[in-house]
């Protein structure tokens, strides 16, 4: 048993936690970073963003090879070495994890591996392999993240029913795979498994996939899924699952129609829940909302003045880059600097085929809230770079305030949308107008030109498309 004193303890070493620890150390604070797992990086690095993007990149090559036939370049049928694919993916995670570990050492951040438990508002007990350690701190940042939700009706204790965690392990490529949930996780992993040879059936309880994205941005993704998945079923609910030998028997409801089917594996992707259990939060003044997320104010401070919370555990958009931004806000609050999570533009990216990205106000949200807007659109069918890359299924759109022409939101669907959206974030963050974007020279031929030409369509002056002239 040992006792340590520190300025700041950060519980959780994901993209929010390690960003907070590093930033605080850079500001001269003595920091201890506590992480349950052996490898730093949290869900994002180990079971989320990074492994899924690695697999999406790898499997995209299969489609690229197939599509090359139309260009007069043919390849043989791809062969799959699953063990080698897993090893390649794991090498990426290990390299990134080691990088974070090295950065912690260089910054003087002490890393403790073990389970953290709050004894009170200023004491964290850590169960390490070498025994218990008690950390006395001035401030703590809670950054323990979230985990995939698995409704009790689907939790059969059968490894053939997977969440994203198990699906990313790539233990096998099932002949038939049912995906429950048409959000970004279901669509991304469906893309991976379909490319690897699974017959994918995706069911979504709502009437459309990718809730949150504007329908015109989600449409090209839906078309891709309809072509490459065995089936996409909207307005369909899974009522029951049961083990059936080496398969899973699934009962579904589509309107008045009820039926059952057998699948080799099922992926449940119906959301995420915060990792708030068994932390000893009841021994502090921290409070949670009705969904179990920790309540925080605009400064990331919880109901306990000694404890801040960031990232997934604090609710809102469950995105790694949001957690990283909140980390800086929390640390600046701790160091006495003015910082607040107000009017912060957080981009969303779905790494499907094609990619979808948006930031700021969406068209759907504006319509729902009766906010007056004008919308400018530019089809990638008019982009030379898109044509040269066989990526003409894209769309760029601007959400504009009518009387000021200020850019309130940006949406992009197409190849590399996740890379392109940052210009949109900057435009919204800085209060840029459509005129600012239209008059910014973009290199030709690039997909980034679609942002400039989209702004030009608002004035009826886009070079590569006909558009109405603005009065």
C-alpha positions in Angstrom: 0.0 0.0 0.0 1.3 3.4 -1.0 0.2 7.0 -1.0 1.0 9.6 -3.7 0.3 13.3 -3.9 -0.2 15.0 -7.2 -1.7 18.2 -8.7 -3.8 16.3 -11.2 -4.9 12.7 -11.7 -6.5 11.7 -15.0 -8.6 8.5 -15.0 -8.6 7.0 -18.5 -5.9 7.2 -21.2 -8.0 7.6 -24.3 -7.8 10.5 -26.7 -9.4 12.8 -24.1 -7.4 11.4 -21.1 -3.9 11.4 -22.5 -4.5 14.8 -24.2 -5.5 16.2 -20.8 -2.6 14.7 -19.1 -0.1 15.9 -21.7 -1.5 19.4 -21.8 -1.5 19.7 -18.0 2.1 18.5 -17.9 3.0 21.1 -20.5 1.5 23.7 -18.2 3.7 22.7 -15.4 1.3 20.4 -13.4 2.4 17.2 -11.7 0.2 14.6 -13.4 -0.6 10.9 -12.9 -2.4 9.1 -15.7 -4.4 6.0 -14.6 -5.3 3.4 -17.2 -6.9 0.0 -16.7 -5.5 -1.6 -19.8 -1.9 -2.4 -20.7 -1.9 -0.3 -23.8 -2.7 3.4 -23.7 -5.0 5.0 -26.2 -8.4 4.0 -25.0 -11.3 2.7 -27.1 -10.4 4.9 -30.0 -7.0 3.4 -30.5 -7.6 -0.1 -29.4 -11.2 -1.0 -30.3 -12.6 1.9 -32.3 -11.5 4.6 -34.6 -8.0 3.4 -35.5 -8.6 -0.4 -36.1 -11.8 0.3 -38.0 -10.1 2.8 -40.3 -7.2 0.4 -40.9 -9.7 -2.3 -42.0 -11.7 0.1 -44.1 -8.5 1.1 -45.9 -7.4 -2.5 -46.4 -10.8 -3.7 -47.7 -11.2 -0.7 -49.9 -8.4 -2.1 -52.0 -10.6 -5.0 -53.0 -13.2 -2.7 -54.5 -10.5 -0.5 -56.2 -9.0 -3.6 -57.9 -12.5 -4.7 -59.1 -13.3 -1.2 -60.4 -10.1 -1.0 -62.3 -11.4 -3.4 -64.9 -13.4 -0.5 -66.4 -10.1 1.4 -66.8 -8.4 -1.4 -68.6 -6.4 -2.6 -65.7 -7.2 -6.1 -64.3 -6.0 -7.9 -61.3 -6.4 -11.5 -60.2 -9.0 -12.5 -57.6 -7.7 -11.3 -54.2 -6.8 -13.9 -51.7 -7.3 -13.3 -48.0 -4.8 -14.1 -45.3 -6.9 -13.3 -42.2 -4.1 -13.9 -39.7 -1.7 -11.6 -41.6 -4.5 -8.9 -41.9 -5.0 -9.1 -38.1 -1.3 -8.9 -37.4 -1.0 -5.8 -39.7 -3.8 -4.1 -37.9 -2.4 -5.0 -34.5 1.0 -3.6 -35.5 -0.6 -0.2 -36.1 -2.2 -0.2 -32.7 1.0 -1.2 -31.0 3.0 1.4 -32.7 0.5 4.2 -31.8 0.2 2.9 -28.2 4.0 2.9 -27.8 4.1 6.4 -29.2 1.7 7.6 -26.5 3.7 5.8 -23.8 6.9 7.5 -25.0 5.3 10.9 -25.0 4.1 10.4 -21.5 7.6 9.5 -20.3 9.1 12.5 -22.1 6.6 14.9 -20.5 7.1 13.4 -17.0 3.6 12.1 -16.8 3.5 9.1 -14.4 1.4 6.3 -15.8 -0.3 3.8 -13.4 -1.9 0.7 -14.8 -4.9 -0.5 -12.7 -8.5 0.0 -11.8 -9.3 3.4 -10.3 -11.9 3.9 -7.6 -12.8 7.2 -5.9 -12.6 6.9 -2.1 -13.7 10.5 -1.8 -13.6 13.7 -3.8 -9.8 14.0 -3.5 -8.6 10.4 -3.2 -8.3 7.8 -5.9 -7.5 4.2 -5.0 -5.8 2.3 -7.8 -5.6 -1.5 -7.8 -2.4 -2.2 -9.6 -0.5 -5.4 -10.2 1.8 -4.4 -7.4 -1.0 -3.7 -4.9 -3.1 -0.8 -3.9 -2.0 2.8 -4.3 -3.8 5.9 -3.0 -3.5 9.1 -4.9 -4.2 12.4 -3.1 -5.0 15.1 -5.7 -6.0 18.7 -6.1 -8.1 18.0 -9.2 -9.2 14.9 -11.2 -10.3 14.5 -14.7 -12.7 11.7 -15.5 -12.1 10.3 -19.0 -13.2 6.7 -18.8 -15.1 6.6 -22.1 -17.9 4.4 -23.2 -18.7 0.8 -24.3 -21.0 -0.7 -26.9 -24.6 -1.1 -25.7 -25.9 -4.6 -25.7 -29.6 -4.9 -24.8 -30.4 -7.8 -22.5 -32.6 -9.4 -25.2 -29.6 -9.7 -27.4 -27.0 -10.7 -24.7 -27.0 -14.5 -25.2 -23.6 -15.1 -23.8 -22.8 -16.4 -27.3 -19.6 -15.2 -29.0 -21.6 -15.3 -32.3 -23.4 -12.2 -31.1 -20.9 -9.4 -31.4 -20.5 -5.8 -30.6 -18.0 -3.6 -32.5 -15.3 -4.7 -30.0 -15.5 -8.3 -31.1 -16.2 -7.5 -34.8 -12.9 -5.6 -35.0 -11.0 -8.7 -33.8 -11.7 -10.4 -37.2 -11.8 -13.8 -35.7 -13.5 -15.2 -38.8 -15.4 -14.0 -41.8 -18.9 -15.4 -41.4 -20.8 -16.5 -44.5 -23.9 -14.7 -43.3 -23.8 -11.6 -41.0 -26.8 -9.7 -39.6 -26.1 -6.1 -38.5 -28.6 -4.5 -36.1 -28.3 -0.8 -36.4 -27.7 1.5 -39.4 -25.6 4.1 -37.7 -22.0 4.9 -38.5 -20.6 1.8 -36.7 -23.0 -0.6 -38.4 -22.4 1.0 -41.8 -18.6 1.1 -41.5 -18.3 -2.5 -40.2 -20.8 -3.7 -42.8 -18.6 -2.2 -45.5 -15.6 -4.1 -44.1 -17.3 -7.5 -43.8 -19.1 -7.3 -47.1 -15.8 -6.6 -48.9 -14.3 -9.6 -47.1 -17.0 -11.9 -48.5 -19.8 -11.9 -45.9 -23.4 -11.8 -47.0 -24.5 -8.8 -45.0 -28.1 -8.0 -44.1 -28.5 -4.7 -42.2 -31.6 -3.8 -40.3 -32.5 -0.4 -39.0 -35.5 0.5 -36.9 -35.8 4.0 -38.3 -36.8 4.8 -41.9 -33.3 5.8 -43.0 -29.6 5.0 -42.2 -27.1 7.4 -40.6 -29.5 9.3 -38.4 -28.0 12.8 -37.9 -26.8 13.2 -41.4 -28.9 15.1 -44.0 -30.8 12.7 -46.3 -29.1 13.9 -49.4 -25.7 13.2 -47.9 -26.6 9.8 -46.7 -28.2 8.8 -50.0 -25.0 7.8 -51.9 -24.0 5.6 -48.9 -27.4 3.9 -49.0 -26.9 3.2 -52.7 -23.5 1.7 -52.1 -24.9 -0.5 -49.3 -27.9 -1.7 -51.4 -25.4 -2.7 -54.1 -22.8 -4.4 -51.9 -24.8 -5.8 -49.0 -27.2 -8.7 -49.5 -30.0 -6.5 -48.2 -30.8 -3.3 -46.3 -34.0 -3.3 -44.4 -35.4 -0.1 -43.0 -38.2 0.3 -40.4 -37.4 -3.2 -39.2 -37.0 -4.3 -35.6 -35.3 -7.3 -34.1 -37.6 -8.7 -31.4 -35.7 -11.7 -30.3 -32.5 -13.7 -30.7 -31.6 -17.3 -29.7 -28.8 -19.7 -30.1 -29.5 -22.3 -32.8 -26.6 -24.7 -33.0 -23.7 -22.9 -34.7 -26.0 -20.1 -35.8 -28.2 -17.4 -34.3 -31.9 -17.5 -34.8 -33.3 -14.0 -35.2 -36.9 -12.9 -35.0 -37.8 -9.7 -36.9 -40.7 -7.4 -37.4 -41.3 -5.3 -40.5 -44.6 -3.5 -40.2 -47.2 -6.3 -39.8 -44.9 -8.9 -41.1 -43.1 -11.2 -38.6 -40.4 -13.7 -39.6 -37.3 -15.5 -38.4 -33.9 -16.2 -40.0 -30.6 -17.9 -39.2 -27.2 -16.1 -39.3 -23.7 -17.3 -38.7 -23.0 -14.1 -36.7 -24.8 -11.0 -35.5 -23.3 -7.6 -35.0 -25.3 -5.4 -32.6 -24.5 -1.7 -33.1 -27.3 0.2 -31.4 -25.3 2.9 -29.5 -22.9 3.2 -26.6 -23.2 3.6 -22.8 -20.8 5.4 -20.4 -18.3 3.5 -18.3 -19.6 4.9 -15.0 -20.0 1.7 -13.1 -17.7 0.7 -10.2 -15.8 3.9 -10.1 -16.9 5.0 -6.6 -18.6 8.1 -7.9 -21.2 7.7 -5.1 -18.4 8.7 -2.7 -18.1 12.1 -4.5 -20.5 14.8 -5.3 -20.5 13.9 -9.0 -24.0 13.5 -10.5 -25.3 11.7 -13.6 -28.2 12.3 -15.9 -31.1 9.9 -16.7 -28.9 8.1 -19.3 -26.0 7.6 -16.9 -23.7 10.2 -18.4 -21.8 12.5 -16.0 -23.3 16.0 -15.7 -20.8 18.7 -16.6 -21.0 22.5 -17.1 -19.5 24.5 -20.0 -16.1 24.3 -18.3 -16.3 20.4 -18.0 -16.6 20.7 -14.3 -18.9 18.2 -12.6 -21.1 18.8 -9.6 -18.0 18.1 -7.5 -15.6 21.1 -7.7 -12.6 18.8 -7.5 -13.6 16.6 -10.5 -13.9 17.4 -14.2 -15.3 15.0 -16.8 -14.5 14.9 -20.6 -15.2 12.7 -23.6 -17.8 10.0 -23.9 -18.5 9.7 -20.2 -19.8 13.4 -20.3 -22.3 12.6 -23.1 -23.0 14.7 -26.2 -21.3 13.6 -29.4 -19.2 10.5 -28.6 -16.3 11.5 -30.8 -12.5 11.4 -30.1 -11.8 14.9 -31.3 -14.6 16.3 -29.1 -12.9 14.6 -26.1 -9.5 16.1 -27.1 -11.0 19.6 -27.2 -12.8 19.1 -23.9 -9.4 18.0 -22.4 -7.9 21.4 -23.1 -11.0 23.2 -21.8 -10.8 21.2 -18.5 -7.1 21.8 -18.1 -7.4 25.5 -18.8 -10.2 25.7 -16.2 -8.0 23.9 -13.7 -5.1 26.3 -14.4 -7.4 29.3 -14.0 -7.7 30.4 -17.6 -11.0 31.3 -19.3 -12.2 28.4 -21.3 -15.7 27.1 -22.2 -17.3 24.5 -24.4 -19.7 27.0 -26.0 -20.1 27.6 -29.7 -17.4 25.0 -30.5 -17.8 23.5 -33.9 -17.4 19.7 -33.8 -17.3 17.9 -37.2 -18.8 14.5 -37.6 -17.3 12.0 -40.1 -18.7 8.6 -41.2 -16.0 6.6 -42.9 -18.3 4.6 -45.1 -18.1 4.3 -48.9 -18.4 7.1 -49.8 -17.4 9.1 -46.7 -19.9 11.5 -45.1 -18.9 14.6 -43.1 -20.7 17.6 -41.8 -20.2 20.4 -39.3 -22.2 23.3 -37.8 -26.0 23.5 -38.6 -27.4 20.8 -40.7 -30.3 21.3 -43.2 -32.5 18.9 -41.3 -31.9 20.6 -37.9 -32.6 24.0 -39.5 -35.9 22.7 -40.9 -36.9 21.2 -37.6 -36.1 24.4 -35.6 -37.7 26.7 -38.3 -34.3 28.5 -38.7 -34.3 30.5 -42.0 -31.6 29.2 -44.3 -30.5 29.0 -47.9 -28.8 25.9 -49.2 -26.1 25.8 -51.9 -25.2 22.5 -53.5 -22.5 21.3 -55.9 -22.6 17.9 -57.5 -19.3 16.1 -57.8 -20.4 15.0 -61.3 -19.2 18.4 -62.4 -15.8 18.0 -60.7 -12.8 17.1 -63.0 -10.9 15.5 -60.2 -14.0 13.4 -59.2 -14.4 12.3 -62.8 -10.7 11.4 -63.1 -11.0 9.4 -59.9 -14.3 7.7 -60.7 -15.8 9.3 -57.6 -18.7 11.3 -59.0 -21.2 10.2 -56.5 -20.3 13.0 -54.2 -22.0 16.2 -53.1 -20.9 19.4 -51.3 -23.4 21.7 -49.6 -23.4 24.9 -47.7 -26.0 26.0 -45.1 -26.2 29.8 -45.3 -27.8 32.6 -43.3 -29.9 34.4 -45.9 -29.4 38.0 -44.8 -25.7 37.9 -44.0 -24.6 35.0 -46.3 -22.6 33.6 -43.3 -21.8 29.9 -43.5 -23.7 28.2 -40.7 -23.0 24.6 -41.7 -21.2 22.5 -44.3 -21.9 19.0 -45.5 -19.9 16.7 -47.8 -20.5 13.3 -49.1 -17.7 11.8 -51.2 -14.2 10.4 -51.3 -12.0 12.0 -48.6 -14.9 13.9 -47.1 -13.3 13.5 -43.7 -10.2 15.4 -44.9 -12.2 18.1 -46.7 -14.6 19.0 -43.8 -11.9 20.8 -41.9 -12.1 23.8 -44.3 -15.8 23.8 -43.5 -15.1 23.8 -39.8 -12.7 26.7 -40.2 -15.3 28.6 -42.3 -18.1 28.2 -39.7 -15.8 28.8 -36.7 -14.5 32.1 -38.2 -17.9 33.3 -39.4 -16.9 33.2 -43.0 -19.4 34.1 -45.7 -20.1 32.4 -49.0 -18.3 35.3 -50.7 -15.2 34.5 -48.6 -15.2 30.9 -49.7 -16.0 31.7 -53.4 -13.1 34.2 -53.6 -10.6 31.8 -52.0 -8.5 30.3 -54.8 -8.5 26.5 -54.6 -5.9 24.3 -56.5 -7.1 22.6 -59.7 -7.9 19.8 -60.2 -8.8 18.9 -56.6 -11.9 17.8 -54.7 -11.4 20.9 -52.5 -12.6 23.0 -55.4 -16.1 21.7 -54.8 -16.3 23.9 -51.7 -15.4 27.0 -53.7 -17.7 26.1 -56.6 -20.5 25.3 -54.1 -20.2 28.9 -52.8 -20.2 30.2 -56.4 -23.4 28.4 -57.1 -25.0 30.5 -54.4 -24.3 33.6 -56.6 -25.0 31.8 -59.9 -21.4 32.1 -61.1 -20.1 28.6 -60.7 -17.9 27.8 -63.7 -18.6 24.1 -64.0 -22.3 24.0 -63.5 -25.4 26.1 -64.3 -27.1 27.6 -61.2 -29.6 30.2 -60.6 -28.4 33.8 -60.4 -28.9 35.5 -57.0 -30.9 38.6 -57.2 
